[in-house]
């Protein structure tokens, strides 16, 4: 019994150094695959939702509550928008790229979205906009459509995707912190899943 206890004490935990439950971000090629499938199928709501999720980097609870007036003035979709986050009660500003502006314009016309309307209205009478659960089911469908396992992904993978790709390009944590609306840099480090190995790899590429 004593021997077994010593062996267990010496054995490294299976999850040491790993981020348990961390969902994967999409790769750039996977983003384009989903976007292409949505465009080809004529799913204007899906394309607008997907593109806005990637650009905004918002939590699902904030994304589903966006109104047209939050991202557009009159008939023009803005290139930048600011949303008050429910979780932190602090504002965050995000870019709206041309492809997303075009997708939103087409969706506004098809669904006759008025200025004060929620962009993604619910088809159920007891909810004015799609719920986070509905959003999660939509996300699962996107992931499965390109052959990925939905258990490896979640709604947060869309929030993390653009931030992760940007971090790999620029390695600027403060930049990502601002874009995600985090109050603490530690939250950004954890959110991106940055490990000691990642830091060392970045350092190795800097030859002074």
N, C-alpha and C positions, 0 to 999 in steps of 0.2 A: 504493500500500500504506500509506504514511504517512497519507494522507488518510482511508482507511478506519479506521485505528487511532484517529485523532482523533475520527472520527464515533462510533465505538463507545464511546470514553471519555466523550463528552459525552451519549450517549443514556442516559436513566434506565433502570435495570433494570425489567423488566416486573413484578417482585414487590415493588418498593419500597413500603413502608408497608402491605403486605398480610400477613395471617396465613395462610401456606400450609398446607393440610391441615386447617384448622380446620373442624370439623363444626358444622352449624347447630343451634341449640336449637329446640324446637317453640314455636309461638305458642300462646296460651291457647285459641284456637278449635280448633287442631289437636289439642290434648290432649283436649278434650271430644269431638271427632269420633272419635278412636280409642277413647276410653272408652265412648262410646255404642255403637259397633259391637261391641265386645267384650261389653257387657252384653246387647245385643239377640240376639247369637248364642249366649248362654248359656255362653260360654267363661270359666268361673270361674277356672281357673288363669291364663289370659292377663290377666284383669282384675286379679287379685291381684298378679301380677308387674308389670304396668304401673303400677298405683297405688303399689306399694311402691317401684318404681324412681324415680318422680317425687318422692315424699315424702322418701325416704332420701338421694337425691343421691349414692349410693354408686357406686364403680367396679364394673364388671361382675364382676370376680373376687371382690369382697366380697359383692355382692348374691346371687350364686348359692349361696354358702355359708351363708346365714342359716338358722338352725334355729328351730323354733317357740319354743323357750325364750328365744331372743334378743329376741323381740318380744311374748311373752305370759307371764303368770303363771297357772298353772292353766288355767281356761277363759276368761280375760279378756285380750284384746289390749290392750297398753299404749298410752298416748297419746304416749309418748316411749321411745326405745330407744337403747342405746349399743353400738357395734360397734368392735372393734379392727381397724384397717386393715392389710391385709397389706403394702402398699407402704411405708408410713411407720412401721408398728408403733406407731401412736398412736391413742387412742380418738377417736371422733367420735359426737356425739349428734344424733339427728334426730327430727322430729315424725312421728306417724302419725295422719293426719286421720281423721275419722269414716268417710268413704267408703272409705278404705283398710282401716280396722278391720273394716268390714262385709264387704268383699270377702275379706279374710283369713279371717274367721269362716266364711263360706260355703265357701271352698276347704278349710279344715281339716276340715269335716264331709264334704264330697264325697270328698276323697282320704284321709280317715281319718289325718290327720297327727298323730302322737304328739308329746309335748313335746320329746323328744330327736331327732326326725326333722328332716332338712333340709326346708324348706318346699317347695322345688321339686325333688323327687326325679327322678332320671333314669329313663328307660324302658329304659336299657341296663344290663346286668349289671355291666359293668366300671367304672361310675361311680356313686357314691352320690347325686349331685346333677347337675342339668343343667350342661353345660360352658359356658364363655364363648362358644365357637363356636356352640353351640346357641342360646344367648341372642341372639347376633348375628343368626342366621337368623330368630328370632322377631321381632326388631326390624325387620328388613327387611320382613317380612310386614305388620307394623303400618303402616309408612310407605307401602307400596304400596297398602294397603287404602283410604287416603284420597287416593290420586292423587299422592303425592310421589315424587321420584326417590331411591331408596335410596342412590345414590352420593353424595348430598349430606348424608347422615345416617349416624350410627353409634351404637353403644351409649352413647357418651359424650354424645350429644345429650340423653338422658334425665337424665343426671347434671347437665348444664348448664342444663336447661330452667327449673326452678323458681328456681335461683340467678339466672339472667339476668332473669327477670321481676321478681324481688324487687329486683335492683339498679336496674332501670329505675324502680321505684316509689320507692325510698328513697336510692339513690346512696350506700350505706354499704358501702365495700369491706371494712372490718374485720368487719362482720356476715357478709358472704359468705365471707370467709376462714375464719371459725369454722365455718360450716355445711358447707363443703367439706372441712374438716380440713387445710387447707394450712398449712405451717409458715412460708412466706414470702409476704408480700403481693404480691410480684412475680409469683408463680405464679398468684395470683388474677386479677391484671390481665391476664396473658397468657391465662388460661383463659377469661375472659369475652370476650376479644377487644376490650378497651377501647383505643381509639385517641385521638390528640390531638384529632381532630374530635369524638369523643364528649365529651371533657372540656370543650372549648370550648362545645359545645351546652348542656351542663349549666350552665356558668358564665353563659352568656348569659341563661338563664332566672332568674338571681338578680339582682334589681334593688334595689340598695342606695341 
